[in-house]
Amino acid sequence: MKRWRGVVPEGAWPLAGAVSLVLALTPGVRLLPDGFASSYDEQRLINATLLVFAALLAAWHPPTGEAWRGAWRSLPVAARRGMGLLVALGLVSSLGADSPRHGVQETLLFALHGVLALTVAGVLRQAGRSPLPGGAWRVVGLWLGSLTFGVALAGTGFLAAALAMIHAPEMGTTYQDLFPQFVNLRFLNQFQTWTLPLLGLGLGAALAL
């Protein structure tokens, strides 16, 4: 923990560390035992764990909670009411779905994404006021470095599989081995859809400090 606190401002390291680990490991590393879940389901589980972890930090970790509340209070009143209304309507409409459990699950998933986004913005704003020089940029730099590491790891596996397909066809390597962590190539887009806005929000918040 002392090392984390030396890299990022005090109070920001739990969320910064969790996001960093997800960005670094999700693209190219299997964290769960084989047979426990498919690689896609594993990523969904890891991402859901991050969302719940961020919500728990906002509820029980005082610096993170204060950062989340500050970001929430900075929103216009109309935006806060609109977000609350959307979540309420989502929960009500879920009751009429063929599978209410899945409807509620999806609604809560979107709500948790909102909590994560606000918490990230709040933590970066808080880091910008830290006595640690360049606090917010340290957090953003950590995330960009983690994402770069994850992409490099996945890229190395892609290159190895591509070379095996070309120069060692007897190994039986197929296109599915190019991105083994994503089962289907289109799942790579799903990883990008949640990581790119997250990093974009971080950079935007840092520039606004």
C-alpha positions in Angstrom: 0.0 0.0 0.0 2.9 2.4 0.7 4.1 1.9 -2.9 0.6 2.7 -4.3 0.5 5.8 -2.1 3.9 6.9 -3.5 2.5 6.6 -7.1 -0.9 8.1 -6.7 -2.4 10.5 -4.1 -3.6 9.3 -0.7 -7.2 8.2 -0.9 -7.1 7.6 -4.7 -5.0 4.4 -4.7 -7.8 1.7 -4.0 -9.8 2.7 -7.1 -6.8 3.6 -9.2 -5.2 0.3 -8.4 -8.3 -1.7 -9.2 -8.9 0.0 -12.5 -5.3 -0.4 -13.4 -5.3 -4.1 -12.7 -8.4 -4.7 -14.8 -7.0 -2.7 -17.7 -3.7 -4.5 -17.6 -4.9 -8.1 -17.2 -8.3 -8.4 -18.9 -7.1 -8.3 -22.5 -4.5 -11.1 -22.3 -4.5 -13.0 -19.1 -6.8 -15.7 -17.8 -7.3 -15.1 -14.1 -9.7 -18.0 -13.3 -9.1 -21.7 -13.6 -9.8 -23.5 -16.9 -13.4 -24.8 -16.9 -14.7 -22.3 -14.4 -16.0 -19.9 -17.0 -15.4 -19.0 -20.7 -12.9 -16.2 -21.3 -15.8 -13.9 -22.2 -17.8 -14.8 -19.0 -14.6 -14.3 -17.0 -14.2 -10.8 -18.4 -17.9 -10.0 -17.6 -17.3 -11.3 -14.0 -14.2 -9.2 -13.6 -15.9 -6.0 -14.9 -18.9 -6.6 -12.7 -16.5 -7.1 -9.7 -14.9 -3.7 -10.5 -18.3 -2.0 -10.7 -19.3 -3.5 -7.3 -15.9 -2.7 -5.8 -16.2 1.0 -6.9 -19.7 1.2 -5.3 -18.5 -0.4 -2.1 -15.6 2.1 -2.0 -18.0 5.0 -2.5 -20.1 3.7 0.4 -17.4 2.6 2.9 -14.1 4.3 2.0 -14.3 7.9 3.2 -12.0 9.5 0.6 -13.7 7.7 -2.3 -17.1 8.4 -0.9 -16.3 12.1 -0.6 -15.0 12.1 -4.2 -18.2 10.5 -5.4 -20.4 12.8 -3.6 -18.5 15.8 -4.8 -18.8 14.7 -8.4 -22.6 14.0 -7.9 -23.2 17.4 -6.4 -21.4 19.1 -9.2 -24.0 17.8 -11.7 -27.0 20.1 -12.5 -30.1 19.3 -10.4 -32.0 18.4 -13.6 -29.3 15.9 -14.6 -29.4 14.2 -11.1 -33.2 14.0 -11.2 -33.1 12.7 -14.8 -30.7 10.0 -13.9 -32.7 8.9 -10.9 -35.9 8.9 -12.9 -34.2 6.7 -15.6 -33.1 4.2 -13.0 -36.6 4.2 -11.4 -38.3 3.7 -14.8 -35.8 0.9 -15.6 -36.6 -1.0 -12.4 -40.4 -0.5 -12.9 -40.3 -1.7 -16.5 -38.2 -4.7 -15.5 -41.2 -6.0 -13.5 -43.1 -6.4 -16.7 -40.3 -8.2 -18.6 -40.4 -11.9 -19.5 -37.4 -12.3 -17.1 -37.7 -9.6 -14.4 -34.4 -10.8 -12.8 -32.5 -10.0 -16.0 -34.2 -6.7 -16.4 -33.3 -5.6 -12.9 -29.7 -6.9 -13.4 -29.3 -4.8 -16.6 -30.7 -1.7 -14.9 -28.4 -2.1 -11.9 -25.5 -2.6 -14.3 -26.1 0.7 -16.0 -26.5 2.4 -12.6 -23.2 0.9 -11.4 -21.5 2.2 -14.5 -22.8 5.7 -13.6 -21.4 5.2 -10.1 -18.0 4.2 -11.5 -17.9 7.1 -13.9 -18.7 9.7 -11.2 -16.3 8.0 -8.8 -13.5 8.2 -11.4 -14.2 11.9 -12.0 -14.4 12.6 -8.3 -11.2 10.8 -7.5 -9.3 12.6 -10.3 -10.6 16.0 -9.1 -9.6 15.0 -5.6 -6.2 13.9 -6.8 -5.7 17.3 -8.5 -5.9 19.0 -5.1 -3.4 16.6 -3.6 -0.1 17.9 -2.3 1.5 15.2 -4.4 2.8 16.9 -7.6 0.8 16.1 -10.7 -1.6 13.9 -8.7 -4.3 13.6 -11.3 -1.9 13.0 -14.1 -0.2 10.3 -12.1 -3.6 8.4 -11.9 -4.3 8.9 -15.6 -0.7 7.9 -16.5 -1.1 4.8 -14.4 -4.2 3.8 -16.3 -2.8 4.6 -19.7 0.3 2.6 -18.8 -1.8 -0.3 -17.6 -3.9 -0.3 -20.8 -0.7 -0.1 -22.9 0.7 -3.1 -21.1 -2.6 -5.1 -21.6 -2.7 -4.2 -25.3 1.0 -5.2 -25.7 0.3 -8.5 -24.0 -2.6 -9.3 -26.2 -0.7 -8.0 -29.2 2.2 -10.4 -28.5 -0.2 -13.3 -28.4 -1.8 -12.2 -31.6 1.5 -11.9 -33.4 2.6 -15.4 -32.1 -0.6 -17.0 -33.3 -0.4 -15.2 -36.7 3.2 -16.4 -37.2 2.2 -19.9 -36.3 -0.6 -19.9 -38.8 1.8 -18.7 -41.6 4.9 -20.6 -40.8 3.8 -23.7 -38.8 0.3 -24.7 -40.1 0.9 -28.2 -38.8 0.2 -26.7 -35.3 -3.4 -26.3 -36.2 -3.6 -22.6 -35.1 -6.7 -20.9 -36.4 -8.1 -17.3 -36.4 -9.8 -18.0 -33.1 -6.3 -18.2 -31.5 -5.5 -14.6 -32.5 -7.6 -13.2 -29.6 -8.1 -16.2 -27.3 -9.3 -14.0 -24.5 -12.3 -12.8 -26.5 -13.8 -16.0 -27.8 -15.3 -14.1 -30.7 -13.5 -11.2 -32.4 -16.5 -8.9 -31.9 -16.0 -9.1 -28.2 -12.9 -7.0 -28.5 -15.2 -4.1 -29.4 -17.0 -4.6 -26.1 -13.8 -4.3 -24.2 -13.1 -1.0 -26.0 -16.6 0.3 -25.4 -16.1 0.4 -21.7 -12.4 1.2 -21.4 -12.2 4.1 -23.9 -14.9 6.2 -22.3 -13.4 5.5 -18.9 -10.0 6.8 -20.0 -11.6 9.7 -21.9 -13.5 10.7 -18.8 -10.2 10.6 -16.8 -8.3 12.7 -19.3 -11.2 15.2 -19.5 -11.4 15.5 -15.7 -7.6 15.9 -15.5 -7.6 18.7 -18.1 -10.4 20.5 -16.3 -8.5 20.6 -13.0 
